[in-house]
Amino acid sequence: MDELSRRNLVTVAVITMASTVAFAGASLMSTARAADFPTRSITLVVPYPAGGGVDAMARVVAQKLSDAFRQTVTVDNRGGGGGTIGTRAVARAAPDGYTLLLGHTGTLSINPSLYTRLDMDPRKDFAPIGLVASMPVALLAHPSFPAKTVAELIALARKAPGTLNIGTSPVGTGGYMCAELFKAEAGIDIAIIPYKGTAPVMNDLLGGHVPVAFGVLPPAMGNLAAGTLRGIAMLDKQRFSLLPNVPTSHESGLPGFESVLHYGLLGPTNLPRPIVDKLNAAMKSVAMTDDVKKRINNEGGDPLTSTPEEYAADIDQEERKWAALIKKLNLKVE
């Protein structure tokens, strides 16, 4: 071997050794950060206004993570753009575990196909941590609304095409998509009125400004119990335990018409795996306690835990499901 070849081999060996040392150092630093994590307060972003289903789940998560880590977890409501503004903010945050997202079927599995200019990819721009809960969408009405069943609502809409207003959460959410699907499958001409959040929908429903709405249960549970709102149907395969008298969509003559939304915790992509695992373990340790089960159930949902990989697969599966519907209905939002 000549001198030049020997020098080249030495150079390659030095570079290889340096790379190995750098990789090992980075791994050790990542493990060290996870061991100490968290050392300061965490921000949990909710990409919708306060008062809705995502906000309700976030507040349960924030309190329990605060207790588990003995650090403040602050809920930051960043509504707007059908959930895209707050979601984008987390995608662009530092991947250190101190800015997290309370993910939702709408922002992660509906918006990517619905919005034509969405400059983020839920599969690439986030690190799934784990599922938190599931929650069905409900068809709700003001007590003065004459239709008591799904069949009566459809008949009423057919008698006066274009005159029935149905309120929903923002464009791209489960409530909005349910209204679009209901309109298409029932073959009725209704006006879908998307609001900026679930809470504003419920306020107008309570005031009688909109007679019927598709929405999740957290902002409606108290009023349903008091009789100031009425449930027409739960868009699920089984009745909800706290509303045993409200039939399912299957029982109401719409088999297959269901919408059960999933909520989960995510961080920005490249969030170190040790931190992902620590957050996932913390969520699993509290999610199935009697206290959390009761709180989530009282909000209209059920606890649902998973591994990071299972949550990633859930996002993918839900995205394919809703993408097919969006394509079928030819829905697009600029």
N, C-alpha and C positions, 0 to 999 in steps of 0.2 A: 504493500500500500504506500503510495507516495505521500509527501508531506501535506499537499493540498487536501487530499482525501481525509487524512487524519484530522486536519483542522476543521473540516466540514463536519465530521462525526462528533468532534468535541463540541462544536457550536450547537448542533442538533440536540445533543445530550443536555447541555446547559439550559437550552430553551425549554426542553421537555421537563426538566427538573423544576424550573421556575414556574411553569404552568401548573405542575402538580402541586407545588407548594402554595401557589395562589389559590387554586381550587380548594385545597384542604383548609386554607385560612378562611376563605369565604364561607365554607361549610361550618367551621367552628364558630365564626362570627354569627351566622344565622342561628345556630343552635343556642349560642349565648343570648342572643336577642330574644329568642323564644322562652328561654329559661327565666329571663327577667320580665318578660311581657306580662301585663302592661305596667309601665312605670308612670303613666300620666293618663289623663282623661281620654275617652274614646268618643268620637262623634258617629252616631248612627243616623244616616240620611234616609228620610222618607220622601220619595219623589212626588208626594201629593200633599194637599192641605191637611191640617189637623182635623180629626173627627171621623175619618173613614176607616175601612177595614185594615189597610196597611198601617195606618197610624196606631190603631188599637193593638195590633200584633207587635209593633215596634216598641210600644211602651211596656208591654209584658217582658219582651226580650231585654230592653234597656235596664229595667229594674233588677232582673235576675242576674244579668252579667255584672252589674254594679256590685251586687251582693257577693257573687262568686270571686271577682277579682279585687274587690275592695278599692275600686277606682270608679269615678263618676262616668257613666255612659249617658251622653246627652242626645236626645232626639232632635234632629234638625229637619224641619219640614221645608222642603224646597220644591213646591208645586210648580206646574206649568208645562206646556208642551205635551200634555197627555202622559206625564211622567218622565219625559226624555231629559228635562233640564237637570233634575236631581240625579238621575241615573248617570248622565254624562259626567257630572262633577265627580262622582266616585271613580268612574273609569279613568279619569285624569289625575286622581290623587296619588300621593306617594304610597307605594306598596309596603307599608310598615305596620298595618293592623290598627292604626288609629283613626282611619276613616273607613267606615263600613256602610253597606247598603242593605236595607230591608227589601229584598227582591220580591217580585210579584209576577204572576202569570202575564199580566198586561204589559209590563215594561220589558220583560225578558223574552216572552214567547209570542206575543201578539204584535207589538210595535215594529219588530224587525221586518215583517212582511207588509205591514200597513203603511208605514211612513216611507215615502220615496227618497227622502234626503236624510235618513238616519245615519250619522257618521260614527257609528259604533257597532260592534258585533258582540252580542252577549256570550258567544262561544269563545271569543278570543280576548276580550277586554276585561274579563272578570275571573276571579278565582272563587268558585263555589265553595262554601264552607259547610252548609248543611240545611236541610229543610227544617221548618219550624212548626207550621200548621197548615191545615186545609180548611176552606170555608166555601160553602155553596152560595150561589147567587139566588136571590128570592124575587118573586114578582109580588110587589106590594101596592096597596091602594089606599086612598083616602076613604074614610068610612062612608062618605056620601056617594061614592062611585057606585052606580047601580049594578054593575056586573059582579057577581060573587064567585064565579068560576072562570077557568080559562075559556071554556066553550062559550059562555055568555059574553066574555070580553071580545072574542073573535066575532061573534054575531053582531055585537054593538058596532064594532069597527066596520063591518061590511055594510051596515045600514047607512052609515054616513062616512064614506071614504074621505080620507085626508083631514078629518076633523079631530081625531083622537091624538092627544099629545102624550108621549111616554118619556119620562125623564130618565136619564142615565148618568153614571159617572163619566169622566172624560173620554174622548175618542181614544180607542185602543184598549180600554179596560174591559174586564169581563162583562160588566153590566152593559156597556155599549154594544159589544159584540153579540150579547144575548138578544138585545133589541133588534139588531140587524137580522140575526138568524130567525127570530120569531116572526118578523115581518115577512121574510122570504118563505119560510115553511108554512105559515098560516095563509099566505097569499092575500094579505091585507094591506091597505094603504093607510099608514099611520105616520105621524110626524115625530121623529126621534129628536129629543132635546138634550144634548150633552152639556153637563155642568162642569165646573172646574174641579169638583171633588164630590165625594159621597155625601158629606154633611150638607152642602148647599142643596143637593137633590132632596134630602129628607126634610129640610126646612120648607122648601116650596111644596112638597107633598103634604106636610102637616098643615100648611096654610091654605091648601086647596088650589094653589096656583097651577099645579100639574096633578091630574087625577090618579095616575098610576106610574110606577117606576120599577126598573130593574136595578137591584143593588144588593150589597152584602148587608149582614145583619147588625154589626156593632152599633151604628147610630140609630137603629130602629127598634132594638130589643125592648127598651123601656116603654116606648109608645105602643108596641104590639101588646105588651102586657097590660097597658092601661086602656087599650081599646081605641086609642086615637089614631092608630094605623091598623090596617087589616092585611093579613097575608093571604094571597090567592094561591100561590104554589111555590114549592121549593124545587129548584132545578137540580135535583139529585135523584139517585135511585131509591133512597130511603128517607123516611120522615126524620126531621130533626127532633132530638129528644126534648128540647125545651119548648117546641111548638108542635105537639103531637096532633093537633087538629088541622094543621095546614097540610094538604095533600102534596104529593110529589108531582113533577111534570109527567112522569110515566102514568100515574093514576089519573091525570087530567087529560089523557088522550094524546099526549105528545111523547111517545116512546122514543128514547134516544136523544131527546132534547134535554141536555143537562150541561151545567157549567159549575165545576168545583174548582175554585182558585187555590193555587199553592203559594205559600209564603216561605221565604228562606233568607239566609244570611250569606252575603258575598263581600269580597274585598276586591281591590284592583288586581289585575293580572300581575304575575310575578310576586305575589304575596308569599313569603317563605313558607314552605310546607310545615315546618315545626309550629309556626304561628297559626296556620290553618287548623292543624291538628289540636292545638290547645284550645282554640275557640270552639271547635266542633265538640270536643270532650266536655267543655263547660256547658254548652247548650244541651247536650244529651243528659248530663247529670241533673239538670233542673227541669227539663221539658216534661218528664213523666212523673214528677212529684204531684201529689194530690192538689196542692195549691195552684200550680200552673195549669193542670188539667181543668180545674174548676174555672179559673180565670179565662182560659181560651174558650171553654165550653159556654161560659156566660156571654162571651162576645160573639157567639154564633159559629164557632169552629171546633176543630178537633186537633190535638197535638199530632205532629207528624215529624219524625226524625229520620235522618239518613246519614250516610257517609258523604264526603265531598264528591266522590265519583257517582254515587246514586243521584245526587242533586244535579250534577252536570247532565246525566242521562235523562232526568226528568225535564229539564229545560229544553233539551233537544227534542224529546218526544212531544212535549206540549207545543213547541214551535212548529213542528211538522203538522200537527193536528190543526192548529189555527191558520197556518199558511194555506192549507187546502181549502178551508172555509173562505178565507179572504179572496183567494183566487176565484172560487166558485161564485162569490157574490160581486166580484170585480170592484172591491173596495180599495181606495187609495187616498192617502192624505199627504198633501204637499208639506 
